[in-house]
Amino acid sequence: MSNNIYGGDEVNAIVLDLGTHSCKAGYSGDDTPKAVFPSVVGVQAGSGNGMEVDTGSGAGAGGKGSGRKLSVGFQPLSTKQIGMEVQSPFGPDDLFSDWELVEALYNHAMKDRLSVKPEEFALMLAEPTHNSRAARERLVELVFEGLQAPALYLARSAMLSAFATARQTALVVDAGFRATTAAAVQDGYVLQKTVSRTPLAGQLLDTAAQAVADAKYSPLRPRYSFRRTEVKPGEFQLTSVDMAGVTSSFRLWSTEQVAAELKEATCRTSEGRFYEAEGVHVPTVVYELPDGQELLLGPERFRMPELFFQPAAFVGQFQGLTLAPDARSVPEVVADTISKCDVDLRKDMYSGAILTGGTSLIHGFRERLEKEMVELVPSGTKLKLAAATNSVERRFSTWIGGSILSSLGSFQQLWMSKKEYAEHGAPLVNRKCP
């Protein structure tokens, strides 16, 4: 693909959104991503002759690396694996830290899931809203040197979520997996000084759900640790599987998947502040675990989401759950973002707030957050927190925004080409993709 093609209306582009929970990949202009898979990688000691990649589909890709064998995708992560560690490419700050894993995930998305050659497609890459300058430049090097892509564009997640809802100015609240992030977007640009984050997010609720199950039943059992055999119609026999050689990180990740399903099926957000005295009136629901055991859940369903709004009051309800002393509630983080905006912009933020992210799909979350925000904003201020009613649009809003933006004819002059990278180096991305 030559450099002059980027001025035309038809550019073959792939949109990649590598989030802390899952990687979304698909074609520019499509309504939804074609591939969604976990953004963690199974890591085993390799032969030492370079990186080996097992995609779980029989295909593979080699490259210069640390000699580790990397397993990417659902298949290798869903079955018992001996000696395989499960690692995330993200560091404690939720920015890319293991670039070998990042490259393996991108390669799996394009070569194995989309069946395309990276060197034939421009890449629209979603990046964390709080991404650093150094991480952006390192990502550019990976795309041009490792993937050999002809062009790229880096766009911050909050900006793409705003585009997905046809807004150029908005307050974007992204309730994700490892953090909830609030950021102000003005005229299509993220105001970096306004970005605020809190670790109160989906992973925290997964841990809380696991604590609830452990307290009511026994430690959750990952799917690979047992077999269920039907001995009579409707009657099953459980057989344990030998767990020797299974790493603690693989067991933890597999158990977390069971806890996540429990959370998604049972959690409800209270309309107002939840008090323990009200718990006696909460109807009990029955939830069946993968091993056939049944959990009876009542007030626990409301205690878990209450961590988003009253973390200090409810963290003690879950054994083993800890939070930093300064962990702020989600409403406090949103209010902090608005307070960092210029005074003349705050009105647009109050009336143009957008809620996105998979964790925001918990029943009643949007209504409760809006109610809590009303109590924090100046009296008489009009507050509106919008959220897509379609769960797919809310879960994949970042990817959808990238698909819309990269398919616009007016955008095609903005690609950073490989030729420009060769002439000016990676720092050019900070001017081309502000």
HUCOR-V768117 format. One record per run of one state. SS is the DSSP state (A for helix, B for strand, O for the rest). FROM is the first residue (numbers start at 0). LEN is the number of residues. If there is no record, write none. Layout:
# HUCOR-V768117
ss=SS from=FROM len=LEN
ss=SS from=FROM len=LEN
This chain:
# HUCOR-V768117
ss=O from=0 len=2
ss=A from=2 len=5
ss=O from=7 len=5
ss=B from=12 len=6
ss=O from=18 len=3
ss=B from=21 len=6
ss=O from=27 len=7
ss=B from=34 len=4
ss=O from=38 len=1
ss=B from=39 len=6
ss=O from=45 len=5
ss=B from=50 len=4
ss=O from=54 len=5
ss=B from=59 len=4
ss=O from=63 len=4
ss=B from=67 len=4
ss=O from=71 len=2
ss=A from=73 len=5
ss=O from=78 len=6
ss=B from=84 len=4
ss=O from=88 len=1
ss=B from=89 len=1
ss=O from=90 len=5
ss=B from=95 len=1
ss=O from=96 len=2
ss=A from=98 len=15
ss=O from=113 len=4
ss=A from=117 len=3
ss=O from=120 len=1
ss=B from=121 len=6
ss=O from=127 len=5
ss=A from=132 len=15
ss=O from=147 len=3
ss=B from=150 len=6
ss=A from=156 len=8
ss=O from=164 len=5
ss=B from=169 len=6
ss=O from=175 len=4
ss=B from=179 len=7
ss=O from=186 len=2
ss=B from=188 len=2
ss=O from=190 len=1
ss=A from=191 len=3
ss=O from=194 len=1
ss=B from=195 len=3
ss=O from=198 len=3
ss=A from=201 len=15
ss=O from=216 len=6
ss=A from=222 len=3
ss=B from=225 len=7
ss=O from=232 len=2
ss=B from=234 len=6
ss=O from=240 len=7
ss=A from=247 len=19
ss=O from=266 len=1
ss=B from=267 len=1
ss=O from=268 len=7
ss=A from=275 len=6
ss=O from=281 len=3
ss=B from=284 len=4
ss=O from=288 len=5
ss=B from=293 len=4
ss=O from=297 len=2
ss=A from=299 len=7
ss=O from=306 len=4
ss=A from=310 len=7
ss=O from=317 len=12
ss=A from=329 len=10
ss=O from=339 len=3
ss=A from=342 len=9
ss=O from=351 len=1
ss=B from=352 len=4
ss=O from=356 len=1
ss=A from=357 len=4
ss=O from=361 len=1
ss=B from=362 len=1
ss=O from=363 len=1
ss=A from=364 len=12
ss=O from=376 len=8
ss=B from=384 len=2
ss=O from=386 len=4
ss=A from=390 len=5
ss=O from=395 len=1
ss=A from=396 len=11
ss=O from=407 len=1
ss=A from=408 len=6
ss=O from=414 len=1
ss=B from=415 len=2
ss=A from=417 len=7
ss=O from=424 len=1
ss=A from=425 len=7
ss=O from=432 len=2
